[in-house]
Structures are given as C-alpha cells and as structure tokens.
Amino acid sequence: MPIYTYRCENCGVQFDRHQSFEEEPMTLCPECNHRSLRKVYLPVGIVFKGSGFYATDHRSPSGQASAKKAEKAEKAEKTEKTEKTETGPKPAGESIKGGSSPAVD
C-alpha cells in the first residue's frame, strides 16, 4: 500500500497515511475539521551510484560503442591472465635466458 503525505492549508498540519489506490483522497483535516486537506507531492529520492549505466539501459548507438570497447578490454585482460598462469614460475634448476650460468668444472 502506498504512503501519501497530506497537508492542511488551514492549520498547516502535515502527516502521512497508508491508503490503497482505490480509496478516495482525504479532504477533511483531523486537527481543525476543515475541508482544506491536500496531497503533498514530493520528489522521489533516487540515487544513481557507480560509474554509469550499462549499454543495455538505452538503445543509442553511442552506448553500444562503449560496450564493445569494454568487451574488448575484458577479453584482453582474460587472455593476459591465462598466459601468465600457463607459463607460471620456472623450476629452480632451469636457467634464465640472457643470464650467465655458473661455470661447471
């Protein structure tokens, strides 16, 4: 059930009331009994957090281009990670390229 805010234009009292959509709006003030009660329409508190919207949130071509760039960057990052894990650390007995090996007599 939605919550509606009412304010009396006569005495200034303001209060919230749970009402269904089918109910008629209140008009009689509970404090001063005048028919000067009005609904107060307040802005909805929406907070957008994060770096932006997803490409699927809108249909403009500009959003699709940035989504493709993001996909390419993700693929490149995944490829780098798999290459690093496949090569892995070298065993202790193996020599490093370009370095000098100890002299064997």
N, C-alpha and C positions, 0 to 999 in steps of 0.2 A: 504494500500500500504506500502511495506517495505521501510525502510530508509537505504541507503547504504552510506558508508564512502569511499571517494576516496582520493588518494594522488598522486601528480605528482612526478615522480622520477627525473625530470629535475630541476624544480624550488622549489619543496618541499611544494607547497600549498596543504592544506587539507580541504575538505568540505564534507557536507552531501547532499544527493539528494534523493527525493522520486521517486521511479521507480516501475513500475509493474513487475511481473515475466516475462512477455512476451517481455519486452524491452531488447534490446542488451546493454551490459555494455558500459559505456563511455570509450573512449580511447584518445580523444583529450582534452588537458588541456585548460580551459577557460582563463588562465592567460598568458601562454607562447606559446600556439598553437602548442605544440609538442605532438606527439602520445606516451606519456610516462605515461599515467594515469593508475593507478592500484587500484583495490578494496582493502580496508583495512579490514581484518577480526579480529574483536575484540571479546574477551570472553564475554559471556552473563552474566550479573550481576544477579545471582540467590542467594537469601538469604534464608536459612532454619532457621526458628525460632521455638522455642518450645523445649520440652524435647526429641523429637524423632519422629519416624514415626509410623503410625498406623499399626496394624497387617495385614490389607488388602492391604497395599502398596507393599508387597512382598509375595512370596509363600514358603519361607523357614520354616522348622519345628520350628526353634528357635523362630521365631516371633509369632507362634501360641501358644507356651507355655507361653510366657509373656502375651499374650492376655487373656488366660484362667485365669492366676493369677489376672489380672486386673478385670476381670468379677467377680471372687470370692470376691475380696475386695469390689467392688461396692455393691454386694448383701449383704455382711455382714454389710456394712455401712447403707444400706437402712433398714435392719432388726433392727439395733440398734435404728435408728430414729423412726420407728413405735412403738417399745417397749416403748420408752420414752414418746411418745405422748399418748399411750394407758393408761399408768399408771398415768401420769400427776401429778399435785400437789394435796396433800391431803387437805380435808376440815379442817377448823380451829378447829372444835370440836373433831376431831378424834385424838386418842393418837398415839404416835410414838412407835414402837416396841423397847423393850430394855430400854426405858426411864422410869422414875418414874412418876406416875400420882399423881396429887395433892390429898391430904387427904380430904375426904368428911366426915363431922361430922353429 
